[in-house]
């Protein structure tokens, strides 16, 4: 009973803990993720399904645990990604802003350092990202883009599988103390 | 109000951020304008890193090919103790290097021989779109590249420049669904518009069912779009079938045949006529044969003397046949005396000649006095003897001594 009772404050402290990163990592990691998406698929084509900028957005939003920070992280990464695409600026920006906001909101209620939860969240947000991007393409740009839920689900699972080790590596870059 | 804003601070920030981006999006869509500053920043941030990565990758690739391949060859050599294997591995490696050098050389040759003025560029990355139908090249406005310029390889067209930045440009590939260019067929000069489909084949649209296009026919740029100079190969029609309203023509783009690591951007295009033959079937200029070298003996022997031992045997038996007045292959004629020495053969031939000149008057028909096979040896070429005239083995005993 005593152990059980003592567990709650510990859990609470863990949830409230805000992870910090140095400024180099905050800029360098998203840039590296975007660079990966620009550069690597021309040699390994099937890696084009890996949405590293999105995974990084989710990670930083979860770790910062602040919806406002999540909004700015999502908007920044999304707009940078937009700038390197042929679509008008704002498509990835809006979707990733929402992802950042929701990820940060979720992080206030759950222990987001649990690998299984991270995997589920990554899967959900990748699918959400793809779906919402499709909705925006049709609604705002009037593009007749196909959306195959099964294919998107498989892509989401693959991204989630990559997310767990990626987040584990990114955890090493946290500033302690 | 302030309390309300504080209470819903997160939601307010989210709404402001989304609204700002929606306004940005609406401005771009409505005015067809571009927020160039953000794009320039992003490209400027990513391009140097991509270029550095590409340099690093090339260096590592060269290191591996130069060091580890040679190491493998050495290990192979030690293990097998076989010099031939090592030479073959070296040969293979050099062939690969030669292929790479050939590709670069062909691009340089094409660039120097093409009437259009072009700038060579290296593909350094894809854009972030899914599908990868747009690529980034390492030439920008600093190299004279402008939006709308054609991008080609010696094998065909690749795409067109979509947007230009100081150090890099985005190239829309021919396979992109939004790509279109005017084309003309090689044989029947049928005009159409080539369009991308998002995958490896493209279609030629706006060709009426009544017009004649054959499968395997080549399409060239027509120059109608004012982007691609006339006469550049586009690809070969792989499927041609009548459609509901217009013909359905699927074309395999030829520009990607040998990879697209390097491309040429047409800075100043020059129209050229459509060639009469497809790229693979164009006539090749060949020089005349070199004059026969008088000092060399081998070619001379092959021209008028016997070329091999078998030819010599055939020649010898033909002379025997002529001396013996034997017609090879004639039923009931027996066989000539194959044991005659060359001097006997010469003497008999001379006798036959003398007898022929004395016995037959000039006005008489020569058919009976001198059979066709009794002609002098010098008159008949070495290969004129019938193939069945020479037996496989000379007989041991003479049939008619």
Interface residues (C-beta under 8 A of the other chain):
Chain A: X31 X34 X35 X37 X38 X39 X41 X42 X43 X45 X48 X49 X53 X67 X68 X71 X72 X75 X79 X80 X81 X82 X83 X84 X85 X86 X87 X88 X89 X90 X91 X92 X93 X94 X97 X98 X101 X105 X140 X141
Chain B: X9 X10 X13 X14 X17 X18 X21 X22 X24 X25 X28 X29 X35 X38 X39 X41 X42 X43 X45 X46 X49 X50 X53 X54 X57 X123 X124 X125 X126 X127 X128 X129 X130 X131 X132 X134 X135 X136 X162 X163 X170 X172
